[in-house]
Amino acid sequence: MVGRRRDGRREFDEDAVRKLVEFCLKPGVSIARRRAN
């Protein structure tokens, strides 16, 4: 997360989001599992 807007929405780094999406598209990948480790 990069920051927060006045209306409360969060701003995210576009490159980080892109990498996360690419990571999630791999077979057997789980965000919940990744966060727990």
PQR file of N, CA, C, O and H, with PARSE charges and radii, in Angstrom:
ATOM      1  N   MET A   1       0.845  -1.165   0.000 -0.4000 1.5000
ATOM      2  CA  MET A   1       0.000   0.000   0.000 -0.0000 2.0000
ATOM      3  C   MET A   1       0.894   1.232   0.000  0.5500 1.7000
ATOM      4  O   MET A   1       1.856   1.321   0.763 -0.5500 1.4000
ATOM      5  N   VAL A   2       0.564   2.168  -0.859 -0.4000 1.5000
ATOM      6  CA  VAL A   2       1.344   3.392  -0.984 -0.0000 2.0000
ATOM      7  C   VAL A   2       0.784   4.483  -0.078  0.5500 1.7000
ATOM      8  O   VAL A   2       1.537   5.231   0.546 -0.5500 1.4000
ATOM      9  H   VAL A   2      -0.217   2.096  -1.479  0.4000 1.0000
ATOM     10  N   GLY A   3      -0.529   4.568  -0.010 -0.4000 1.5000
ATOM     11  CA  GLY A   3      -1.142   5.608   0.808 -0.0000 2.0000
ATOM     12  C   GLY A   3      -2.647   5.471   0.844  0.5500 1.7000
ATOM     13  O   GLY A   3      -3.217   4.471   0.409 -0.5500 1.4000
ATOM     14  H   GLY A   3      -1.142   3.961  -0.517  0.4000 1.0000
ATOM     15  N   ARG A   4      -3.276   6.510   1.377 -0.4000 1.5000
ATOM     16  CA  ARG A   4      -4.726   6.534   1.488 -0.0000 2.0000
ATOM     17  C   ARG A   4      -5.244   7.843   0.946  0.5500 1.7000
ATOM     18  O   ARG A   4      -4.672   8.904   1.198 -0.5500 1.4000
ATOM     19  H   ARG A   4      -2.812   7.323   1.731  0.4000 1.0000
ATOM     20  N   ARG A   5      -6.324   7.768   0.204 -0.4000 1.5000
ATOM     21  CA  ARG A   5      -6.938   8.974  -0.351 -0.0000 2.0000
ATOM     22  C   ARG A   5      -7.840   9.614   0.694  0.5500 1.7000
ATOM     23  O   ARG A   5      -8.130   9.010   1.727 -0.5500 1.4000
ATOM     24  H   ARG A   5      -6.789   6.907  -0.001  0.4000 1.0000
ATOM     25  N   ARG A   6      -8.274  10.812   0.430 -0.4000 1.5000
ATOM     26  CA  ARG A   6      -9.168  11.511   1.357 -0.0000 2.0000
ATOM     27  C   ARG A   6     -10.453  10.749   1.626  0.5500 1.7000
ATOM     28  O   ARG A   6     -10.994  10.779   2.731 -0.5500 1.4000
ATOM     29  H   ARG A   6      -8.039  11.303  -0.409  0.4000 1.0000
ATOM     30  N   ASP A   7     -10.934  10.061   0.587 -0.4000 1.5000
ATOM     31  CA  ASP A   7     -12.199   9.336   0.744 -0.0000 2.0000
ATOM     32  C   ASP A   7     -12.020   7.977   1.423  0.5500 1.7000
ATOM     33  O   ASP A   7     -12.977   7.210   1.534 -0.5500 1.4000
ATOM     34  H   ASP A   7     -10.495  10.036  -0.311  0.4000 1.0000
ATOM     35  N   GLY A   8     -10.804   7.675   1.875 -0.4000 1.5000
ATOM     36  CA  GLY A   8     -10.548   6.443   2.615 -0.0000 2.0000
ATOM     37  C   GLY A   8     -10.058   5.281   1.776  0.5500 1.7000
ATOM     38  O   GLY A   8      -9.615   4.265   2.311 -0.5500 1.4000
ATOM     39  H   GLY A   8     -10.027   8.298   1.785  0.4000 1.0000
ATOM     40  N   ARG A   9     -10.138   5.427   0.446 -0.4000 1.5000
ATOM     41  CA  ARG A   9      -9.655   4.341  -0.410 -0.0000 2.0000
ATOM     42  C   ARG A   9      -8.135   4.272  -0.354  0.5500 1.7000
ATOM     43  O   ARG A   9      -7.456   5.290  -0.217 -0.5500 1.4000
ATOM     44  H   ARG A   9     -10.498   6.253   0.011  0.4000 1.0000
ATOM     45  N   ARG A  10      -7.621   3.068  -0.461 -0.4000 1.5000
ATOM     46  CA  ARG A  10      -6.174   2.875  -0.417 -0.0000 2.0000
ATOM     47  C   ARG A  10      -5.586   2.978  -1.813  0.5500 1.7000
ATOM     48  O   ARG A  10      -6.238   2.642  -2.801 -0.5500 1.4000
ATOM     49  H   ARG A  10      -8.172   2.241  -0.572  0.4000 1.0000
ATOM     50  N   GLU A  11      -4.340   3.450  -1.885 -0.4000 1.5000
ATOM     51  CA  GLU A  11      -3.611   3.498  -3.153 -0.0000 2.0000
ATOM     52  C   GLU A  11      -2.528   2.434  -3.110  0.5500 1.7000
ATOM     53  O   GLU A  11      -1.836   2.273  -2.104 -0.5500 1.4000
ATOM     54  H   GLU A  11      -3.811   3.723  -1.082  0.4000 1.0000
ATOM     55  N   PHE A  12      -2.390   1.713  -4.210 -0.4000 1.5000
ATOM     56  CA  PHE A  12      -1.399   0.652  -4.292 -0.0000 2.0000
ATOM     57  C   PHE A  12      -0.429   0.926  -5.429  0.5500 1.7000
ATOM     58  O   PHE A  12      -0.790   1.524  -6.442 -0.5500 1.4000
ATOM     59  H   PHE A  12      -2.952   1.843  -5.026  0.4000 1.0000
ATOM     60  N   ASP A  13       0.800   0.483  -5.247 -0.4000 1.5000
ATOM     61  CA  ASP A  13       1.824   0.591  -6.273 -0.0000 2.0000
ATOM     62  C   ASP A  13       1.424  -0.303  -7.451  0.5500 1.7000
ATOM     63  O   ASP A  13       1.235  -1.507  -7.278 -0.5500 1.4000
ATOM     64  H   ASP A  13       1.093  -0.003  -4.423  0.4000 1.0000
ATOM     65  N   GLU A  14       1.295   0.273  -8.634 -0.4000 1.5000
ATOM     66  CA  GLU A  14       0.826  -0.478  -9.805 -0.0000 2.0000
ATOM     67  C   GLU A  14       1.722  -1.668 -10.129  0.5500 1.7000
ATOM     68  O   GLU A  14       1.223  -2.731 -10.498 -0.5500 1.4000
ATOM     69  H   GLU A  14       1.449   1.251  -8.775  0.4000 1.0000
ATOM     70  N   ASP A  15       3.024  -1.508  -9.999 -0.4000 1.5000
ATOM     71  CA  ASP A  15       3.942  -2.616 -10.287 -0.0000 2.0000
ATOM     72  C   ASP A  15       3.750  -3.757  -9.292  0.5500 1.7000
ATOM     73  O   ASP A  15       3.783  -4.927  -9.676 -0.5500 1.4000
ATOM     74  H   ASP A  15       3.429  -0.644  -9.700  0.4000 1.0000
ATOM     75  N   ALA A  16       3.551  -3.428  -8.028 -0.4000 1.5000
ATOM     76  CA  ALA A  16       3.347  -4.455  -7.005 -0.0000 2.0000
ATOM     77  C   ALA A  16       2.053  -5.217  -7.260  0.5500 1.7000
ATOM     78  O   ALA A  16       2.012  -6.437  -7.107 -0.5500 1.4000
ATOM     79  H   ALA A  16       3.524  -2.478  -7.716  0.4000 1.0000
ATOM     80  N   VAL A  17       1.007  -4.512  -7.644 -0.4000 1.5000
ATOM     81  CA  VAL A  17      -0.275  -5.161  -7.941 -0.0000 2.0000
ATOM     82  C   VAL A  17      -0.120  -6.087  -9.140  0.5500 1.7000
ATOM     83  O   VAL A  17      -0.624  -7.210  -9.126 -0.5500 1.4000
ATOM     84  H   VAL A  17       1.041  -3.520  -7.768  0.4000 1.0000
ATOM     85  N   ARG A  18       0.567  -5.628 -10.168 -0.4000 1.5000
ATOM     86  CA  ARG A  18       0.784  -6.446 -11.365 -0.0000 2.0000
ATOM     87  C   ARG A  18       1.540  -7.724 -11.010  0.5500 1.7000
ATOM     88  O   ARG A  18       1.182  -8.806 -11.475 -0.5500 1.4000
ATOM     89  H   ARG A  18       0.976  -4.716 -10.180  0.4000 1.0000
ATOM     90  N   LYS A  19       2.585  -7.605 -10.190 -0.4000 1.5000
ATOM     91  CA  LYS A  19       3.369  -8.777  -9.790 -0.0000 2.0000
ATOM     92  C   LYS A  19       2.520  -9.741  -8.967  0.5500 1.7000
ATOM     93  O   LYS A  19       2.631 -10.956  -9.127 -0.5500 1.4000
ATOM     94  H   LYS A  19       2.876  -6.727  -9.812  0.4000 1.0000
ATOM     95  N   LEU A  20       1.679  -9.209  -8.092 -0.4000 1.5000
ATOM     96  CA  LEU A  20       0.810 -10.051  -7.278 -0.0000 2.0000
ATOM     97  C   LEU A  20      -0.177 -10.823  -8.148  0.5500 1.7000
ATOM     98  O   LEU A  20      -0.411 -12.011  -7.926 -0.5500 1.4000
ATOM     99  H   LEU A  20       1.589  -8.222  -7.962  0.4000 1.0000
ATOM    100  N   VAL A  21      -0.750 -10.148  -9.132 -0.4000 1.5000
ATOM    101  CA  VAL A  21      -1.698 -10.810 -10.037 -0.0000 2.0000
ATOM    102  C   VAL A  21      -0.993 -11.909 -10.820  0.5500 1.7000
ATOM    103  O   VAL A  21      -1.526 -13.009 -10.958 -0.5500 1.4000
ATOM    104  H   VAL A  21      -0.560  -9.183  -9.312  0.4000 1.0000
ATOM    105  N   GLU A  22       0.197 -11.623 -11.333 -0.4000 1.5000
ATOM    106  CA  GLU A  22       0.956 -12.638 -12.071 -0.0000 2.0000
ATOM    107  C   GLU A  22       1.266 -13.834 -11.179  0.5500 1.7000
ATOM    108  O   GLU A  22       1.188 -14.981 -11.618 -0.5500 1.4000
ATOM    109  H   GLU A  22       0.631 -10.728 -11.221  0.4000 1.0000
ATOM    110  N   PHE A  23       1.615 -13.564  -9.936 -0.4000 1.5000
ATOM    111  CA  PHE A  23       1.916 -14.620  -8.973 -0.0000 2.0000
ATOM    112  C   PHE A  23       0.684 -15.492  -8.733  0.5500 1.7000
ATOM    113  O   PHE A  23       0.788 -16.716  -8.660 -0.5500 1.4000
ATOM    114  H   PHE A  23       1.678 -12.632  -9.579  0.4000 1.0000
ATOM    115  N   CYS A  24      -0.471 -14.860  -8.612 -0.4000 1.5000
ATOM    116  CA  CYS A  24      -1.723 -15.576  -8.322 -0.0000 2.0000
ATOM    117  C   CYS A  24      -2.193 -16.433  -9.488  0.5500 1.7000
ATOM    118  O   CYS A  24      -2.961 -17.375  -9.289 -0.5500 1.4000
ATOM    119  H   CYS A  24      -0.556 -13.865  -8.671  0.4000 1.0000
ATOM    120  N   LEU A  25      -1.753 -16.129 -10.681 -0.4000 1.5000
ATOM    121  CA  LEU A  25      -2.177 -16.891 -11.852 -0.0000 2.0000
ATOM    122  C   LEU A  25      -1.452 -18.233 -11.977  0.5500 1.7000
ATOM    123  O   LEU A  25      -1.813 -19.060 -12.814 -0.5500 1.4000
ATOM    124  H   LEU A  25      -1.129 -15.364 -10.842  0.4000 1.0000
ATOM    125  N   LYS A  26      -0.429 -18.446 -11.144 -0.4000 1.5000
ATOM    126  CA  LYS A  26       0.307 -19.708 -11.186 -0.0000 2.0000
ATOM    127  C   LYS A  26      -0.510 -20.801 -10.492  0.5500 1.7000
ATOM    128  O   LYS A  26      -1.162 -20.540  -9.481 -0.5500 1.4000
ATOM    129  H   LYS A  26      -0.136 -17.774 -10.464  0.4000 1.0000
ATOM    130  N   PRO A  27      -0.476 -22.013 -11.028 -0.5600 1.5000
ATOM    131  CA  PRO A  27      -1.216 -23.122 -10.419  0.2800 2.0000
ATOM    132  C   PRO A  27      -0.757 -23.400  -8.986  0.5500 1.7000
ATOM    133  O   PRO A  27       0.441 -23.422  -8.703 -0.5500 1.4000
ATOM    134  N   GLY A  28      -1.713 -23.608  -8.095 -0.4000 1.5000
ATOM    135  CA  GLY A  28      -1.402 -23.970  -6.710 -0.0000 2.0000
ATOM    136  C   GLY A  28      -1.042 -22.817  -5.805  0.5500 1.7000
ATOM    137  O   GLY A  28      -0.698 -23.041  -4.645 -0.5500 1.4000
ATOM    138  H   GLY A  28      -2.686 -23.590  -8.325  0.4000 1.0000
ATOM    139  N   VAL A  29      -1.108 -21.598  -6.288 -0.4000 1.5000
ATOM    140  CA  VAL A  29      -0.740 -20.441  -5.480 -0.0000 2.0000
ATOM    141  C   VAL A  29      -1.952 -19.960  -4.693  0.5500 1.7000
ATOM    142  O   VAL A  29      -3.057 -19.867  -5.228 -0.5500 1.4000
ATOM    143  H   VAL A  29      -1.388 -21.416  -7.230  0.4000 1.0000
ATOM    144  N   SER A  30      -1.733 -19.657  -3.425 -0.4000 1.5000
ATOM    145  CA  SER A  30      -2.793 -19.155  -2.563 -0.0000 2.0000
ATOM    146  C   SER A  30      -2.282 -17.938  -1.808  0.5500 1.7000
ATOM    147  O   SER A  30      -1.242 -18.003  -1.153 -0.5500 1.4000
ATOM    148  H   SER A  30      -0.835 -19.733  -2.991  0.4000 1.0000
ATOM    149  N   ILE A  31      -3.006 -16.835  -1.896 -0.4000 1.5000
ATOM    150  CA  ILE A  31      -2.626 -15.626  -1.161 -0.0000 2.0000
ATOM    151  C   ILE A  31      -2.704 -15.887   0.335  0.5500 1.7000
ATOM    152  O   ILE A  31      -1.824 -15.462   1.083 -0.5500 1.4000
ATOM    153  H   ILE A  31      -3.851 -16.782  -2.428  0.4000 1.0000
ATOM    154  N   ALA A  32      -3.748 -16.581   0.780 -0.4000 1.5000
ATOM    155  CA  ALA A  32      -3.907 -16.883   2.203 -0.0000 2.0000
ATOM    156  C   ALA A  32      -2.718 -17.703   2.701  0.5500 1.7000
ATOM    157  O   ALA A  32      -2.196 -17.449   3.787 -0.5500 1.4000
ATOM    158  H   ALA A  32      -4.463 -16.926   0.171  0.4000 1.0000
ATOM    159  N   ARG A  33      -2.296 -18.672   1.917 -0.4000 1.5000
ATOM    160  CA  ARG A  33      -1.165 -19.503   2.311 -0.0000 2.0000
ATOM    161  C   ARG A  33       0.117 -18.670   2.339  0.5500 1.7000
ATOM    162  O   ARG A  33       0.941 -18.820   3.240 -0.5500 1.4000
ATOM    163  H   ARG A  33      -2.719 -18.878   1.035  0.4000 1.0000
ATOM    164  N   ARG A  34       0.278 -17.801   1.357 -0.4000 1.5000
ATOM    165  CA  ARG A  34       1.483 -16.970   1.288 -0.0000 2.0000
ATOM    166  C   ARG A  34       1.555 -16.022   2.474  0.5500 1.7000
ATOM    167  O   ARG A  34       2.631 -15.820   3.036 -0.5500 1.4000
ATOM    168  H   ARG A  34      -0.391 -17.679   0.625  0.4000 1.0000
ATOM    169  N   ARG A  35       0.437 -15.442   2.861 -0.4000 1.5000
ATOM    170  CA  ARG A  35       0.402 -14.497   3.974 -0.0000 2.0000
ATOM    171  C   ARG A  35       0.679 -15.191   5.305  0.5500 1.7000
ATOM    172  O   ARG A  35       1.281 -14.592   6.196 -0.5500 1.4000
ATOM    173  H   ARG A  35      -0.438 -15.607   2.405  0.4000 1.0000
ATOM    174  N   ALA A  36       0.257 -16.425   5.450 -0.4000 1.5000
ATOM    175  CA  ALA A  36       0.423 -17.160   6.699 -0.0000 2.0000
ATOM    176  C   ALA A  36       1.885 -17.531   6.949  0.5500 1.7000
ATOM    177  O   ALA A  36       2.289 -17.724   8.096 -0.5500 1.4000
ATOM    178  H   ALA A  36      -0.231 -16.911   4.726  0.4000 1.0000
ATOM    179  N   ASN A  37       2.668 -17.631   5.894 -0.4000 1.5000
ATOM    180  CA  ASN A  37       4.072 -18.040   6.055 -0.0000 2.0000
ATOM    181  C   ASN A  37       4.969 -16.917   6.420  0.5500 1.7000
ATOM    182  O   ASN A  37       6.173 -17.117   6.586 -0.5500 1.4000
ATOM    183  H   ASN A  37       2.340 -17.474   4.963  0.4000 1.0000
TER
END
